[in-house]
Amino acid sequence: MRPRGEYRPLLLDALSTPGMARELAGRTQISYDVTRRTLDNMCRSGEAAVLYEARVDGVRRPVPVYGRPPEPEAAAECMAALAAMVNEPVGSWADFE
């Protein structure tokens, strides 16, 4: 297995506050292309995550906002709450008349 690149620790430090790839490239003084490729690899390995996608003026598609992945306990709580909301009965269809 190859050793990890020298840019990963810099990007991990920069991910303390979420940001887009261009913002993270500016914070770390790494080129945009290298930052984007490293962030993709970090997302694949689980070191970073796409938190949400934001609309940016002048860009057609939504731009991903990267951050540190959520803690497993917090993610489990969110999934449990979501499952409870989905499985909660809404009521009978007769009530909607």
N, C-alpha and C positions, 0 to 999 in steps of 0.2 A: 504494500500500500504506500502511495506517495505521501510525503509530509504535507501538512496543511500550508497554505500560502501565507505570505507575510501580511496580507490585507485583511484577513479574517479577524484578528484581534482588534484592529482599528475599527472595523465595521461593527463588531460586537460592542465596543465602547460607545460608538455613535448611536447604536440602537437603544440606548437608555431612554431617548425620547424618539417617538416614531417620526418617520419622514419618508418622503418620496426618494427615489434613487438619485435624482439630481441634487436634492438637498443633502443627502448623505455623502455624495461625492464632494460637494463643497465643504462639508464639515471635516472630512477626512483628508482632503487634498489628494484624492485618487481620481483618475480619469473616469468619466461617466461610463464608458464601455466596460472597463474592468470592474467598476462598482456594480453595474447591472448583472454581469456574469457571475460575480462572486455572491451577490444576493440571491440569484436563482439557485446556485449550488447550496447556499446556506439554508434556503427554504426546503430544498430537497432533503437535506440531512437533518432538518428539524431545529437548527440553531436560530432561525429567523422565521417569521410568518408574515403573510399578507394580512393585515388587520382589516382593511376595507379598501374600497376603490373610490377615489375622489375625482370630481370633474375639475379640469383646469382649462382656463381660457386659452384658445389657440391649439388645443389638442382634441382630436375627434373622439378618441376612446377614453374611458376612465383610466386614471393612472393609479397603480397600486401604491398603497402606503404600507411600508414595512415597519415591523417592530419585533420585539421579543415575543416568542410564543407564550400563550397563557399557561399558567401552572396547571398541572394535571388535576389537582383538587378543585380548582376554580372551574375548569372545563367540565368536570364531572357534575358539579353543582348546577351549572348552566344547562347541561343536557338533561338532568333530572327535572329541572323546572320546566324546560321545554316539553318534555314527555308528559308531565302532569297537565300542562295546558292543552296539549293535543288530545290527550285521552279523556279530558274532562267533558262530560256530556253537555251539549249546548241547550238541549231541551227538545221537546217533541216538535215535529213539523206542524202540528196543529196550532201551536202557539204563535206561529208566524203569519196567520191569516189576518 
